[in-house]
Amino acid sequence: MKKSAATPAKTAPILEVSGLRLERGQTVILDDIAWRVARGQHWVILGPNGCGKTSLLRALTGYISPTSGDVSVLGHTYGECDWRDLRLQIGIVTTSLQASIPPAEPAIETVISGKYAQLDLWIKNTRADETAALKLLRFAGIGHLARREWLYLSQGERQRILIARALMANPRLLILDEPCSGLDPVAREHFLAFIEKLARRRACPALVLVTHHVEEITPAITHALVLRAGKIIAQGPLATALTGKTLSASFDSPIRLTRRANRLGLQFTGRGKNSVF
Ligand SMILES: Nc1ncnc2c1ncn2[C@@H]1O[C@H](COP(=O)(O)OP(=O)(O)OP(=O)(O)O)[C@@H](O)[C@H]1O
């Protein structure tokens, strides 16, 4: 009988990936990925288009099987326990989820569906679920939208609802896959302030933010994983893993990392091979 992941091992890391390799046909999508997310850490994954970020997320959530290597969540390894239990420990917010939300579904029901890791949920809501969902919507600053249908919500509101939805299952890891895409500059700042508030919450799950934009790395993010062509080129505490040198190697273009008022930025230096100028 397969072991249940419902009772997490107290000392295990939140996530551990070792020797992960993913091949499809002749293509090596991920190669020799070894990565560990410990309790209390919040990570950013950065890298150019096609470097393997989405594939890595899909391997973490059990949606694709690696060619070799292991992925474990809270000490439980895919293949050795029920993957549905493991998946419940990982919340994921991605724009691809948006197409699966029924257009007429009120926000509060979208949030409640997260508790059961289901979309288009057809059950009678309990009072306790409604209370919990409303609390999360209020935390996300959108309590007033609880009864508004998905169809009429803005992109920023939808992203907050999907985060509240993910939190309904009390995940230990929350993956935010390009959560700012489609947001205008002001909406993006408000949204980042919300992420920062979430990260400072006592019961916050470990966050993994996937982005192309260093400006979206808020001060709560502690660690970085930098990818290039399916391989890790740097990982560790933000200050050492995310530098002009590692970004230049990742994006194959000369880049300088700037820091102003606690926010990161990029400058293209205009020198060297593959300069954008
Ligand atoms: N099933 C597959 N078969 C063949 N190649 C694939 C498959 N899935 C992904 N790839 C390739 O693997 C590479 C990594 O894709 P992936 O979507 O993980 O990149 P990404 O870093 O998320 O890119 P982006 O930033 O553009 O979203 C790409 O070159 C892609 O074409």
The ligand as an SDF file (V2000), in Angstrom:
LIG
                    3D

 31 33  0  0  0  0  0  0  0  0999 V2000
    6.7020   17.8260  -24.4810 N   0  0  0  0  0  0  0  0  0  0  0  0
    7.7160   18.4710  -25.0110 C   0  0  0  0  0  0  0  0  0  0  0  0
    8.3680   17.9660  -26.0790 N   0  0  0  0  0  0  0  0  0  0  0  0
    9.4480   18.6090  -26.6260 C   0  0  0  0  0  0  0  0  0  0  0  0
    9.9290   19.7740  -26.1490 N   0  0  0  0  0  0  0  0  0  0  0  0
    9.2990   20.3240  -25.1020 C   0  0  0  0  0  0  0  0  0  0  0  0
    8.1820   19.7150  -24.4700 C   0  0  0  0  0  0  0  0  0  0  0  0
    7.7870   20.5070  -23.4360 N   0  0  0  0  0  0  0  0  0  0  0  0
    8.6310   21.5620  -23.4200 C   0  0  0  0  0  0  0  0  0  0  0  0
    9.5350   21.4540  -24.4150 N   0  0  0  0  0  0  0  0  0  0  0  0
   10.6210   22.3880  -24.7130 C   0  0  0  0  0  0  0  0  0  0  0  0
   11.3750   22.5420  -23.5240 O   0  0  0  0  0  0  0  0  0  0  0  0
   11.8810   23.8670  -23.4140 C   0  0  0  0  0  0  0  0  0  0  0  0
   11.4760   24.4530  -22.0670 C   0  0  0  0  0  0  0  0  0  0  0  0
   10.1010   24.7730  -22.0990 O   0  0  0  0  0  0  0  0  0  0  0  0
    9.3810   25.4850  -20.8610 P   0  0  0  0  0  0  0  0  0  0  0  0
    7.9780   25.7680  -21.2740 O   0  0  0  0  0  0  0  0  0  0  0  0
    9.5950   24.6890  -19.6600 O   0  0  0  0  0  0  0  0  0  0  0  0
   10.2300   26.8420  -20.7880 O   0  0  0  0  0  0  0  0  0  0  0  0
    9.9540   28.1590  -19.9010 P   0  0  0  0  0  0  0  0  0  0  0  0
   11.2280   28.5010  -19.2360 O   0  0  0  0  0  0  0  0  0  0  0  0
    8.7710   27.9650  -19.0430 O   0  0  0  0  0  0  0  0  0  0  0  0
    9.6610   29.2260  -21.0270 O   0  0  0  0  0  0  0  0  0  0  0  0
    8.7800   30.5990  -20.9520 P   0  0  0  0  0  0  0  0  0  0  0  0
    9.5460   31.5560  -20.0970 O   0  0  0  0  0  0  0  0  0  0  0  0
    8.7290   31.0330  -22.3840 O   0  0  0  0  0  0  0  0  0  0  0  0
    7.4270   30.2510  -20.4110 O   0  0  0  0  0  0  0  0  0  0  0  0
   11.3370   24.6250  -24.6050 C   0  0  0  0  0  0  0  0  0  0  0  0
   12.3440   24.6390  -25.6010 O   0  0  0  0  0  0  0  0  0  0  0  0
   10.1570   23.7860  -25.0690 C   0  0  0  0  0  0  0  0  0  0  0  0
    9.9220   23.8900  -26.4620 O   0  0  0  0  0  0  0  0  0  0  0  0
  1  2  1  0
  2  3  1  0
  2  7  2  0
  3  4  2  0
  4  5  1  0
  5  6  2  0
  6  7  1  0
  6 10  1  0
  7  8  1  0
  8  9  2  0
  9 10  1  0
 10 11  1  0
 11 12  1  0
 11 30  1  0
 12 13  1  0
 13 14  1  0
 13 28  1  0
 14 15  1  0
 15 16  1  0
 16 17  2  0
 16 18  1  0
 16 19  1  0
 19 20  1  0
 20 21  2  0
 20 22  1  0
 20 23  1  0
 23 24  1  0
 24 25  2  0
 24 26  1  0
 24 27  1  0
 28 29  1  0
 28 30  1  0
 30 31  1  0
M  END
$$$$
